[in-house]
Amino acid sequence: IKRETEFGLKTDCPKECLNCNHIKSSMSWIQVEPSVSTEDETTVYTLDSSAAGHYQCILSGLRWVCESKVSLRYQFSSWEPHRATLNNMRFEEGGPLLDITMISGKLEEISLPHFVCIDPDYPQSSLREDMKVLHVKDNRVLVEEVDEVTGFHAKLLRPSFSGRGLVLRRGLHWRVHCDLLIFRSTRALLTLHTYLIRCDPSLAREVEAQEKSYGFLRLPKPKPEKSLRKGSRFTLKTSCQSSIMPEKIKLRSTRPNYFEVYIKDPAMDFEMELISEKGESAWKAEIRTEEYRDDSSTRDIEFVDEFRPQIIQRVNNVFAIADILFTKGMIGEEINANISAAPTRQAKMRVIYEALNSGGPHVKAAFFTALREKEPFLVKDLDQ
């Protein structure tokens, strides 16, 4: 099922963890891409399922089961207004807080995403006791039991709706699924901001929006293969000469801190590695030269961003450019089909730009190369 209002959405939800891969779902879930809109400066996601089945949102990981056509919407909410109440109740957040509204139809069950790593020896009865669902209604905060806890979800049968999210009993030293978010500067002197966060799509998008406002670009890298202990401290090291501050950061529940990695003269590929307090490797990734070097590709990316309105209005050879991107693997079949289906040249170019924004700097650089090849006079005119 595909939507035609936002393309190239990437999930920030974990798909597997080596520490809890004993928990497998035998159910097959139909992946649904939400349509996205903005209301009063809040991003709202709408999901439609046209028939009975088991469905999952590819963005948030939200799952639902229905016996007929269903339409629902949700938005990410902040835990901050409820933090004091949670502390008094001896709970803490265990996943994103979702404000869910039914538009039409009825759900048999809904499964809320969580980032908790489930110990294989933890009985289901204890899980239901230590993991609850926060229910926000009419400014009242309640907790209710879940019907079942799985590796990445907490199931509720015949749900009613309002603000909902999984909460955990405090003091139990939970392990959580995590992600490393890396953002790079666009200057010759390479600076990387490296965040260690829980796998929370809402938090990831908040961090990315802030870094983009600073002019930093994200470098997508794989998540840690194993869960990490909440409250643990970690150090970061690189295989090249660098300055890293602070020396350690803590995996915390509140606003995440980050490592600032400064490399004065980057000239080659290098590795980054996250090290636990026990000296064990928790994550490792390679940063390649083409991902960070500040050469003509950076100016090409800036050109693509700066002249977006003019490019959308004036490009004629849309299909030729799309074919180049598709052949190079920069866009997939679904996006290519959406470009073809768009009614006008301008609409087709907007689809391409949405794919560029989600694909990252290397996709924008490839687009500029294709644009220069197929629309040389336009590029020359805009570059004067």
VEXDREN-419916 format. One record per residue: z, x, y of N, C-alpha, C in turn; residue in one letter. Coordinates in steps of 0.05 Angstrom, whole numbers, padded with zeros to 5 digits, always signed. Each point is the difference from the previous one (the first is absolute). Layout:
ZXYZXYZXYa;...
//
This chain:
+00000+00017-00024+00000-00017+00024+00000+00018+00024i;-00018-00004+00018-00001+00017+00024+00000-00017+00025k;+00011+00012+00021+00001-00013+00026-00019+00014+00018r;-00008-00014+00022-00020+00011+00017+00010+00006+00028e;+00026+00003+00003+00011+00005+00027+00013+00028+00002t;+00006+00013-00022+00009+00028+00001-00009+00014-00025e;-00011+00024+00003-00012+00014-00023+00014+00027-00003f;-00001+00010-00025+00010+00026-00005+00030+00001+00000g;+00014-00023-00003+00029+00000-00001+00010+00017-00024l;+00020+00016+00005+00011+00017-00022+00029-00007-00004k;+00007-00003-00025+00027-00007-00006+00019+00024+00003t;+00024-00005+00010+00020+00021+00001+00021-00005-00022d;-00006-00017-00019+00018-00006-00021-00004+00018-00024c;+00021+00009-00013-00004+00017-00024-00012-00015-00023p;-00015+00014-00017-00012-00013-00023+00014+00009-00026k;+00012+00024+00000+00014+00009-00023+00019+00022+00008e;+00020+00005-00017+00020+00021+00005+00008+00011-00027c;+00001+00027-00001+00006+00013-00026+00029-00006-00009l;+00017-00007+00019+00028-00005-00007+00004-00028-00011n;-00018-00019+00006+00004-00027-00009-00025-00012-00012c;-00017+00017-00012-00025-00010-00011+00004-00015-00027n;+00025-00002-00008+00006-00016-00024-00002-00030+00006h;+00001-00007+00025-00002-00028+00008-00029-00007+00006i;-00013-00014-00018-00028-00006+00003-00003-00031+00002k;-00018-00008+00017-00006-00029+00002-00024-00006-00018s;+00004-00019-00018-00022-00008-00018-00020-00019+00013s;+00007-00009+00024-00016-00020+00014-00023+00014+00015m;-00023-00012+00001-00022+00009+00016+00000-00015+00026s;+00000+00015+00023+00002-00012+00026-00027+00002+00015w;-00009-00022+00011-00024+00000+00016+00006+00011+00028i;-00014+00021+00008+00006+00013+00025-00013-00015+00023q;+00015-00006+00021-00009-00015+00023+00003+00016+00025v;-00021+00002+00016+00001+00014+00025+00006-00021+00022e;+00020+00004+00016+00007-00021+00020-00018+00001+00024p;-00003-00022+00013-00013+00000+00027+00022+00005+00020s;-00007+00013+00022+00020+00011+00019-00006-00011+00027v;+00021-00010+00014-00002-00010+00027+00024+00009+00016s;-00002-00002+00026+00023+00007+00018+00008-00025+00016t;+00026-00006-00002+00011-00023+00015+00024+00010+00015e;-00001-00002+00027+00023+00009+00017+00008+00028-00007d;-00021+00018-00002+00004+00028-00006+00012+00006-00027e;+00000-00020-00018+00010+00003-00027-00024-00002-00020t;-00002+00019-00019-00021-00001-00019+00008-00020-00023t;-00019-00018-00005+00005-00021-00020-00021+00003-00022v;+00008-00002-00025-00017+00003-00023-00003-00027-00015y;-00024-00009-00004-00005-00025-00014-00013+00005-00027t;+00011-00014-00021-00010+00003-00027-00008-00027-00011l;-00023+00000-00014-00011-00024-00012-00005+00005-00030d;+00008-00018-00017-00008+00001-00028-00013-00027-00007s;-00024+00000-00010-00016-00025-00002+00004-00015-00026s;+00015+00011-00019+00005-00013-00025+00026+00009-00012a;+00008-00012-00022+00024+00008-00014-00002+00029-00009a;+00022+00015+00001-00001+00027-00009+00024+00017+00010g;-00002+00026-00006+00021+00019+00008-00013+00019+00020h;+00011+00002+00025-00013+00014+00022+00019+00021+00012y;-00012+00021+00012+00015+00020+00013-00015+00009+00026q;+00015+00001+00022-00011+00010+00025-00002+00031-00002c;-00024+00010+00006-00004+00029-00003+00014+00016+00022i;+00008-00013+00021+00012+00014+00023+00030+00003-00004l;+00014-00023-00005+00029+00000-00001+00011+00002-00029s;-00017-00007-00020+00010-00002-00027+00012-00027-00007g;+00001-00019+00019+00011-00026-00005-00016-00014-00022l;+00014-00012-00019-00013-00014-00022+00008-00029+00000r;-00019-00017-00011+00007-00028-00002-00016-00012-00024w;+00012-00022-00011-00012-00015-00022-00003-00029+00009v;-00024-00011-00004-00005-00027+00008-00017-00015-00021c;+00002-00027+00000-00016-00016-00019-00023-00013+00013e;-00004+00004+00026-00022-00011+00015-00005+00016+00025s;-00018-00008+00017-00007+00014+00024+00024+00003+00018k;+00003+00024+00011+00023+00007+00017-00009+00016+00024v;+00013-00005+00023-00004+00017+00024+00027+00006+00012s;+00005+00025+00006+00026+00008+00012-00004+00022+00020l;+00019+00005+00016-00001+00021+00020+00027+00014+00001r;-00001+00025+00008+00025+00015+00003-00002+00020+00022y;+00022+00010+00010+00001+00022+00018+00024+00017-00007q;-00001+00026+00007+00022+00017-00005+00021-00004+00023f;+00025-00002-00008+00022-00003+00019+00018+00025+00000s;+00016+00003+00020+00018+00023+00002+00027-00007-00013s;+00010+00020-00014+00027-00003-00011+00022+00004+00021w;-00007+00012+00023+00020+00008+00019+00019-00022+00009e;-00010-00025+00006+00018-00021+00009+00020-00008-00021p;-00005+00007-00026+00017-00008-00022+00017+00022-00011h;-00003+00024+00012+00013+00024-00012+00031-00003+00000r;+00011-00009+00022+00029-00003+00002+00010-00020-00021a;-00014-00023-00003+00007-00020-00019-00001+00011-00029t;-00021+00016-00005-00002+00012-00027+00023+00019-00005l;+00007+00016+00020+00022+00019-00003+00026-00015-00007n;+00005-00022+00014+00024-00016-00005+00000-00012-00029n;-00024-00006-00010-00003-00012-00026-00002+00022-00022m;+00001+00025+00008-00002+00023-00018-00027+00001-00014r;-00021-00006+00016-00028+00002-00011-00016+00018+00019f;-00023+00009-00009-00020+00014+00016-00027-00008-00009e;-00021+00005+00017-00027-00009-00007-00011+00015-00024e;-00016-00015-00016-00012+00012-00024-00030-00004-00001g;-00012-00009+00022-00029-00005+00002-00006-00011+00027g;-00026-00005+00005-00007-00012+00026+00011-00028+00004p;+00005-00008+00024+00009-00027+00007-00025-00016+00008l;-00006-00021-00015-00025-00015+00005+00007-00028+00009l;-00012-00009+00022+00003-00027+00010-00024-00015-00011d;+00004-00017-00020-00021-00013-00015-00001-00030+00007i;-00025-00010+00004-00004-00028+00006-00022-00011-00018t;+00006-00023-00012-00021-00014-00016-00018-00016+00019m;-00026+00004-00003-00019-00016+00016-00008-00025-00016i;-00007+00004-00025-00007-00023-00017+00005+00008-00029s;+00004-00020-00017+00005+00005-00028+00029+00005-00007g;+00005+00007-00025+00027+00004-00010+00000+00024-00020k;+00021+00016+00002+00003+00023-00017+00019-00005-00023l;-00007+00010-00023+00019-00002-00023+00020+00023+00001e;-00009+00023+00009+00018+00023+00003-00011+00019+00021e;+00017+00016+00011-00008+00022+00018+00016+00024-00007i;-00013+00024+00002+00014+00025-00005-00002+00018+00024s;+00024+00006+00011+00002+00017+00024-00001+00029-00008l;-00014+00017+00015-00001+00028-00006+00026+00014+00007p;+00007+00020-00016+00023+00017+00007-00007+00029-00006h;+00017+00019+00010-00006+00029-00004+00021+00013-00017f;+00016-00016-00016+00021+00011-00016-00011+00010-00027v;+00010+00023-00009-00008+00010-00026+00021-00010-00020c;-00009-00015-00020+00017-00013-00019+00007+00019-00023i;+00026+00005-00004+00009+00017-00022-00005-00015-00027d;-00011+00014-00020-00005-00014-00026+00025-00011-00014p;+00023+00011+00007+00025-00010-00013+00014-00021+00016d;-00012-00009+00022+00012-00020+00018-00006-00028-00012y;+00020-00015-00010-00006-00026-00011-00009-00020+00021p;-00017-00019-00008-00011-00019+00018+00022-00017+00014q;+00022-00005-00015+00022-00016+00012+00013+00015+00023s;+00003+00027-00003+00012+00016+00021-00019+00002+00024s;-00026+00002-00006-00020+00002+00021+00002-00025+00018l;+00001-00023-00013+00001-00025+00016+00026-00003+00015r;+00021+00014-00008+00025+00000+00014-00001+00019+00024e;-00013+00023-00003+00000+00021+00021-00025-00002+00018d;-00019-00016-00007-00024-00003+00016-00003-00030+00007m;+00000-00006+00025-00002-00028+00009-00023-00003+00019k;-00006-00025+00007-00021-00005+00020+00013-00011+00025v;-00006+00013+00022+00010-00009+00026-00017-00024+00009l;+00013-00021+00009-00013-00024+00008+00008-00006+00029h;-00019+00001+00019+00006-00005+00028-00011-00027+00007v;+00017-00019+00008-00009-00027+00007+00018-00011+00022k;-00013-00010+00021+00014-00011+00023+00022+00019+00010d;-00008+00025+00002+00018+00022+00010+00024+00005-00018n;+00000-00011-00024+00021+00005-00020-00010+00020-00021r;+00018+00018-00008-00008+00020-00020+00015-00006-00026v;-00015-00005-00021+00012-00005-00027-00012+00019-00020l;+00014+00004-00022-00011+00015-00022-00001-00019-00025v;-00021+00003-00015-00003-00017-00024-00009+00018-00023e;+00005-00010-00025-00007+00016-00023-00030+00000-00005e;-00009+00021-00013-00028+00002-00009-00001-00010-00028v;-00023-00009-00009-00003-00009-00027-00007+00022-00020d;-00014+00021+00011-00007+00023-00017-00006+00023+00018e;+00007+00024-00008-00006+00025+00014-00019+00016-00017v;-00023+00008+00011-00019+00017-00014-00002+00027+00015t;-00018+00017-00009-00002+00027+00011-00003+00001+00030g;-00017-00018+00012-00005+00001+00028+00003-00027+00014f;+00012-00020-00015+00001-00027+00011+00026-00014-00009h;+00008-00020+00017+00022-00018-00007-00011-00028+00000a;+00002-00014-00023-00012-00026-00003+00018-00023+00008k;-00011-00020+00014+00014-00025+00006-00016-00023-00010l;+00012-00019-00014-00014-00024-00010+00003-00022+00020l;-00022-00016+00003-00001-00023+00018+00013+00006+00027r;-00011+00019+00014+00013+00010+00025-00003-00020+00024p;+00019+00000+00017-00003-00011+00027-00006+00025+00018s;-00006-00005+00026-00009+00023+00016+00013+00002+00027f;+00002+00026+00007+00010+00009+00026+00000+00030-00002s;+00015+00014+00017+00002+00029-00002+00013+00008-00026g;-00013+00018-00016+00010+00007-00026-00005+00030-00005r;+00020+00013-00013-00003+00027-00008+00022+00008-00020g;-00006+00019-00017+00020+00008-00020+00022+00017+00013l;+00025-00005-00008+00022+00017+00010+00015+00011-00024v;+00014+00023+00004+00013+00015-00021+00030+00002+00006l;+00016-00001-00020+00029+00005+00004+00004+00029+00008r;+00016+00004+00021+00004+00026+00011+00018+00017-00019r;-00004+00027+00003+00018+00018-00015-00008+00006-00028g;-00024-00008-00009-00008+00004-00028-00020+00023-00002l;-00006+00014+00021-00017+00025-00001-00027-00006-00013h;-00014-00019+00011-00025-00008-00011-00021+00022+00003w;-00018+00002-00019-00024+00016+00003-00022-00019+00011r;-00017+00011+00017-00021-00017+00013-00027+00014-00002v;-00021-00017-00001-00027+00010+00001-00007+00008+00029h;-00013+00023+00003-00003+00011+00027-00030+00007+00005c;-00005+00006+00025-00026+00010+00009+00004+00022+00020d;-00020+00018+00002-00001+00021+00020-00023-00008+00019l;+00006-00004+00025-00020-00006+00020-00004+00025+00017l;-00025+00010+00001-00006+00024+00015-00019-00006+00022i;+00006+00008+00024-00017-00004+00024-00005+00027+00013f;-00025+00004+00008-00007+00026+00012-00008-00003+00029r;+00005+00021+00016-00009+00001+00027-00030+00005+00001s;-00013-00005+00022-00028+00005+00003-00005+00024+00018t;+00020+00017+00002-00003+00025+00016-00004+00024-00018r;-00009+00022+00011-00006+00024-00015+00026+00011-00014a;+00022-00002+00014+00026+00008-00012+00010-00023-00017l;-00001+00004-00026+00005-00022-00019+00030-00008-00001l;+00005-00026+00005+00027-00011-00003-00002-00024-00019t;+00018+00000-00020+00001-00022-00019+00027-00014+00002l;+00000-00026+00002+00024-00016-00002+00001-00012-00029h;+00020+00007-00015+00002-00008-00028+00024-00017-00005t;-00004-00025-00006+00022-00020-00003+00005-00004-00030y;+00025-00002-00007+00009-00009-00027+00011-00028+00003l;-00013-00020-00011+00009-00027+00003+00000-00014-00027i;+00015-00023-00001-00002-00017-00023-00027-00014+00000r;-00010-00008-00024-00026-00014-00001+00003-00028+00012c;-00004-00002+00025+00003-00025+00015-00024-00003+00018d;-00019-00018-00006-00024-00002+00016+00005-00005+00030p;+00021-00016+00006+00006-00005+00028+00008+00025+00015s;+00018+00016-00013+00009+00025+00012-00023+00020+00003l;-00017+00002-00020-00023+00018+00001-00018-00006+00024a;-00005-00026+00004-00018-00008+00022+00013+00004+00027r;+00026-00003+00002+00014+00005+00024-00001+00029+00008e;+00005+00018-00020-00001+00029+00005-00029+00008+00008v;-00020-00011-00014-00027+00008+00006-00008-00009+00028e;+00008-00024+00009-00007-00009+00027+00013+00018+00021a;+00024+00009-00005+00013+00018+00019-00014+00027+00001q;-00007+00011-00023-00014+00026+00000-00027-00001+00013e;-00014-00022-00004-00026-00004+00013+00002-00001+00030k;+00022-00011+00010+00005-00001+00029+00004+00028+00011s;+00008+00019-00017+00004+00028+00008-00026+00016-00002y;-00021-00013-00011-00025+00014-00005-00002+00015-00026g;+00018-00007-00019+00000+00013-00026-00016-00017-00020f;-00013+00014-00019-00016-00013-00021+00013+00003-00027l;-00001-00021-00016+00012+00002-00027-00017+00015-00020r;+00013+00016-00016-00012+00014-00023+00009-00014-00025l;-00015-00017-00013+00009-00014-00024+00005+00019-00023p;+00023-00002-00013+00007+00017-00023+00014-00017-00021k;-00001+00008-00025+00013-00016-00021+00030-00001+00004p;+00012-00022-00010+00029-00004+00001+00014+00018-00021k;+00026+00005+00003+00015+00013-00021-00002-00015-00026p;-00002+00014-00022-00004-00013-00026+00026-00011-00011e;+00023+00009+00011+00026-00009-00009+00016-00011+00023k;+00018-00018-00006+00017-00011+00021+00020+00021+00009s;+00012-00004+00023+00019+00019+00012+00026-00014+00006l;+00022+00015-00001+00027-00012+00004+00004-00005+00030r;+00006-00025+00007+00006-00007+00027+00024+00015+00011k;-00002+00011+00024+00022+00016+00011-00003+00030-00005g;-00019+00007-00018-00003+00029-00006-00014+00014+00023s;+00004+00026+00001-00013+00017+00021-00022+00017-00013r;-00020+00006+00016-00023+00014-00010-00009+00021+00021f;-00012+00021-00010-00013+00020+00018-00030-00001-00006t;-00015+00011+00019-00029+00002-00002-00008+00029+00003l;-00020+00008-00016-00010+00027+00004-00030+00000-00002k;-00013+00020+00012-00029+00003-00002-00007+00027-00012t;-00024+00002-00011-00009+00025-00012-00011+00019+00021s;-00002-00008+00025-00009+00018+00022+00023+00003+00020c;-00003+00018+00018+00021+00005+00020+00001-00024+00019q;+00025-00010+00003+00003-00024+00017+00029-00002+00010s;+00003-00017+00020+00027-00006+00011+00005-00029-00006s;+00023-00006-00014+00006-00027-00009+00027-00008+00011i;+00001-00022+00014+00025-00011+00011+00001-00030-00005m;+00024-00011-00007+00025+00015-00006-00001+00013-00027p;+00020+00015-00008+00000+00013-00025+00002-00019-00023e;+00015-00022+00003+00003-00021-00020-00002-00028+00012k;-00009-00019-00015+00002-00028+00008+00011-00016-00023i;+00012-00023+00007+00013-00018-00019-00017-00024-00005k;-00002-00008-00025-00014-00025-00007+00019-00023+00007l;-00005-00013+00022+00020-00020+00010-00012-00027+00003r;+00018-00020+00003-00008-00028+00001-00010-00008+00027s;+00011+00013+00021-00008-00008+00027-00025+00016+00008t;-00005+00001+00026-00025+00012+00010-00003+00028-00011r;-00023+00007-00013-00003+00026-00013-00004+00022+00020p;+00010+00024-00008-00005+00024+00015-00025+00013-00012n;-00010+00022+00013-00023+00013-00011+00002+00030+00005y;-00015+00015-00017-00003+00029+00004-00023+00005+00020f;+00005+00017+00019-00022+00009+00017-00008+00028-00010e;-00025+00002-00009-00011+00025-00011-00019+00011+00020v;+00005+00024+00009-00017+00013+00021-00013+00025-00013y;-00027+00000+00001-00015+00023-00010-00017+00010+00023i;+00005+00024+00009-00013+00011+00024-00029+00006-00005k;-00007+00011-00023-00028+00009-00004-00009-00009-00028d;-00005-00026-00004-00009-00010-00026-00028+00010-00005p;-00005+00011-00024-00026+00011-00006-00009-00005-00029a;+00017-00014-00015-00007-00004-00028+00015-00024-00011m;-00007-00007-00025+00015-00021-00014+00028+00010-00005d;+00019-00019+00000+00028+00008-00007+00014-00023-00013f;+00022+00006-00013+00016-00020-00014+00025-00007+00015e;+00009-00025-00002+00026-00009+00009+00016-00010-00024m;+00026+00006+00000+00016-00008-00022+00027-00010+00009e;+00009-00023-00010+00027-00011+00006+00019+00009-00022l;+00023+00011+00008+00019+00012-00018+00027-00015+00002i;+00011-00008-00023+00026-00014+00000+00023+00020+00004s;+00024-00010+00003+00023+00017+00004+00006+00017-00025e;-00010-00009-00023+00003+00015-00025-00021+00021-00003k;-00018+00003+00019-00022+00019-00001-00024-00009-00017g;-00001-00026-00006-00022-00011-00016-00022-00010+00018e;-00025+00003-00010-00022-00011+00015-00002-00030-00002s;+00001-00014+00023-00002-00029+00000-00027-00010+00006a;-00017+00017+00012-00027-00008+00008-00015+00025+00009w;-00026+00000-00005-00017+00022+00009-00028-00010+00006k;-00012+00011+00021-00028-00008+00007-00014+00024+00013a;-00026+00000-00002-00016+00020+00013-00012-00011+00026e;+00002+00015+00022-00012-00007+00025-00025+00017+00003i;-00023-00012+00001-00025+00015+00000-00010+00004+00029r;-00015+00022+00003-00009+00008+00026-00015-00022+00014t;-00018-00013-00014-00017-00021+00012+00017-00024+00009e;+00025-00002-00009+00016-00023+00008+00014+00005+00027e;+00002+00025+00008+00016+00005+00024-00014+00017+00021y;-00022+00013-00007-00011+00019+00019-00010-00014+00025r;+00004+00013+00023-00007-00011+00026-00027+00012+00009d;-00022-00010-00011-00026+00010+00008-00016-00024+00010d;-00026+00002-00004-00018-00021+00011+00006-00027-00013s;+00012+00000-00024+00006-00026-00013+00020-00016+00016s;+00019+00014+00012+00020-00014+00017-00014-00013+00024t;-00018+00015+00012-00015-00012+00023-00018-00023-00009r;-00011+00002-00024-00016-00022-00011+00017-00025-00003d;+00025+00003-00011+00018-00022-00004+00007-00013+00027i;+00006+00017+00020+00006-00010+00026-00023-00016+00012e;-00025+00010-00005-00024-00014+00009-00002-00028-00012f;+00005-00002-00026-00001-00025-00014+00020-00020+00011v;+00024+00010+00006+00021-00018+00011-00005-00007+00030d;-00008+00020+00015-00004-00004+00029-00022-00020+00006e;-00022+00001-00015-00024-00016+00006-00003-00023-00019f;+00022-00009-00011-00001-00023-00019-00015-00024+00011r;+00007-00010+00024-00014-00024+00010-00030+00003+00002p;-00008+00024+00011-00029+00005+00004-00014+00003-00027q;+00013+00013-00019-00013+00004-00026-00004-00027-00014i;+00021-00017+00001-00002-00026-00013-00023-00016+00012i;-00003+00001+00026-00021-00016+00013-00028+00011-00003q;-00003+00026-00002-00026+00012+00003-00013+00012-00025r;+00015+00002-00022-00012+00011-00024-00019-00020-00012v;-00024+00010-00007-00021-00017-00013-00001+00005-00030n;+00002+00025-00008-00004+00007-00028+00026-00002-00016n;+00012-00023+00000+00026-00004-00013-00002+00005-00030v;-00020-00011-00013-00002+00003-00030-00005+00029-00008f;-00015+00014+00016-00006+00028-00007+00026+00016+00002a;+00017-00005+00020+00025+00014+00002+00019-00008-00022i;+00001-00026-00006+00017-00009-00022-00008+00012-00027a;-00026+00002-00004-00010+00012-00025+00009+00029-00003d;+00000+00015+00022+00009+00028-00001+00030+00001-00007i;+00016-00017+00013+00029+00000-00006+00005-00009-00029l;-00015-00019-00010+00004-00010-00027-00008+00022-00020f;-00023+00013+00005-00009+00021-00018+00020+00023-00002t;+00013+00007+00023+00019+00021+00000+00028-00008-00010k;+00003-00025-00008+00025-00010-00010+00021-00005+00022g;-00009-00003+00025+00019-00004+00022+00007-00030+00003m;-00016-00018-00010+00006-00028-00001-00007-00010-00028i;+00014-00021-00009-00004-00010-00027-00020-00023-00001g;-00004-00011-00024-00019-00022-00003+00009-00025+00015e;+00026-00005+00001+00009-00025+00013-00006+00001+00030e;+00007+00023+00012-00005+00003+00029-00030-00001+00006i;-00016+00013-00018-00029+00000+00004-00011-00029-00002n;+00011-00016-00018-00008-00028-00002+00008-00016+00025a;+00024+00007+00010+00009-00014+00025-00018+00006+00024n;-00009+00025+00001-00019+00008+00021-00025-00017-00002i;-00011-00002-00024-00024-00016-00004+00004-00029+00007s;+00024-00010-00006+00005-00029+00005+00005-00007+00029a;+00008+00019+00016+00006-00005+00028-00025-00010+00014a;+00003-00020+00018-00024-00014+00010-00016+00015+00021p;+00012+00018+00015-00014+00014+00022+00004+00030-00003t;-00017+00016+00015+00003+00029+00000+00028+00007+00010r;+00009-00014+00021+00026+00007+00011+00023-00006-00020q;-00003-00022-00014+00020-00007-00021+00000+00020-00022a;-00023+00009-00008-00002+00021-00021+00013+00026+00009k;-00004+00007+00026+00012+00025+00010+00031-00003+00001m;+00010-00024+00006+00029-00003+00000+00012+00003-00028r;-00015-00009-00020+00009+00004-00027+00001+00030-00006v;-00021+00015+00008+00000+00029-00004+00023+00013+00014i;+00006-00008+00025+00022+00012+00015+00027-00006-00013y;+00004-00023-00012+00025-00006-00014+00003+00019-00024e;-00023+00005-00013+00001+00019-00023+00006+00028+00010a;-00011+00008+00023+00005+00027+00011+00029+00003+00006l;+00013-00020+00012+00028+00002+00009+00018+00002-00024n;-00007-00013-00022+00018+00001-00024-00007+00025-00017s;-00025+00010+00003-00008+00023-00017+00010+00027+00009g;+00006+00003+00026+00010+00025+00009-00021+00018+00014g;+00009+00023+00010-00018+00017+00016-00025+00010-00014p;+00002+00006-00026-00024+00010-00014-00022-00021-00002h;+00008-00025-00001-00020-00022-00001-00012-00003+00028v;+00016+00002+00021-00011-00001+00027-00020+00023+00005k;+00007+00024-00009-00018+00023+00003-00026-00005-00014a;+00001-00011-00024-00025-00006-00015-00016-00021+00014a;+00014-00020+00012-00014-00021+00015-00015+00012+00024f;+00013+00019+00014-00013+00012+00023-00025+00015-00008f;+00002+00015-00023-00024+00014-00009-00023-00019-00006t;+00007-00023-00013-00021-00019-00006-00011-00013+00026a;+00018-00005+00019-00008-00012+00026-00019+00019+00015l;+00007+00026+00000-00017+00020+00013-00027+00002-00013r;-00001-00004-00026-00026+00002-00015-00017-00025+00005e;+00012-00023+00000-00016-00025+00002-00002-00011+00028k;+00018+00008+00018-00001-00010+00028+00002+00024+00019e;-00017+00020-00001+00003+00024+00016-00001-00005+00030p;-00017-00019+00009-00002-00005+00028+00025-00013+00011f;+00012-00018-00016+00025-00013+00008+00022+00021+00003l;+00003+00018-00020+00020+00020+00002-00004+00018+00024v;-00024+00008+00005-00006+00017+00023+00006-00014+00026k;-00006-00025+00002+00005-00015+00024+00030-00003+00005d;+00015-00006-00020+00029-00004+00003+00014+00027+00005l;-00011+00022-00010+00013+00026+00002-00005+00013+00027d;-00017-00011+00016-00006+00012+00026+00023-00003+00020q;
//
